[in-house]
Amino acid sequence: MVNYKDLGLVNTREMFKRAVAGGYAIPAFNFNTMEQMQAIVMAAVETKSPVIMQVSKGARNYANGTILRNLAKGAVEYAKELGCEHPEIVLHLDHGDSFELCKECIDNGFSSVMIDGSSLPYEENIALAKRVVDYAHQFDVTVEAELGVLAGVEDEVAAAESHYTKPEEVIDFSTRTGCDSLAISIGTSHGAHKFTPEQCTLVNGVLVPPPLAFDILHEIEKKLPGFPIVLHGSSSVPMEEVNTINQYGGHLEAAIGIPEEQLREASKSAVCKINIDSDSRLAMTAAIRKHLAEHPGDFDPRQYLKPARENMKKMYIHKIVNVLGSDGKLAQ
Ligand code: 13P
């Protein structure tokens, strides 16, 4: 058994309380590689922001759970080395799909887990989430559960269509499961292709997607005052990165994300955790494609991973400062 406290990690409880009260959101960045971890830590330290580093089932399959946990341990030490005396770093399991997987992560140093039973019938979702909560809370690990279904593909989690969260279910669900935070579905989705061009309106040459269902978010907030709400699928898919990828040999068509103004607005509500993965993938790929196209003789991975890391760091800082507002929000 590895307890996250021994690794210098924290759970989400206190940082969510402050974020809901303060009208900002904590960034939850997915990571699979050392370069992503370094970029996340550099950005969090530079902006003095708490941060959630999250690992999906796909990331564990790619990089190995033990290695990712040790990267998170290294992240805490690296943050201190960079001058942050009291970093607040959460190691979170993204989209846990079984009790066994959540337990394995809790037993191996994760400070927070998500149990995603959103595709199950309502009562089964409650039973599964409660089982995970009962186990996790023995070790002071916090649990995110989900109500409502997001469309899109997230590593190994795929759903063809979305179903918005029903506000009339949230009190019963959160009370009976005892979860610490609730992921809701209000129009975000996973991946870099969140909307088809047909769903969007053309404004000044830019495809603008339909707005998020803020009415549902506000109804949920009224039913659960102060309760931490989570938004998945919140990459904005910056045109600049998509254009760079396409300019240097890529082929990404009709990639459309969530406009940053809407995420900024959501951050001011009870939404206190915003999940971003695809934007990091785009930033990394754009920088690597550009570098290799401009330096065809390079073959040392450090030559193209360094600009990739820089580009991700720039993106993370932008999100923290200009979108989520979590800069300067460390407890001490
Ligand atoms: P994006 O694909 O929009 O980055 O969403 C990531 C996410 O929600 C991870 O759980």
Boltz pocket constraint, residues with backbone or C-beta under 6 A from the ligand:
constraints:
  - pocket:
      binder: B
      contacts: [[A, 30], [A, 94], [A, 95], [A, 153], [A, 154], [A, 189], [A, 190], [A, 191], [A, 192], [A, 231], [A, 232], [A, 233], [A, 234], [A, 235], [A, 236], [A, 275], [A, 276], [A, 277], [A, 278], [A, 279]]
      max_distance: 6.0
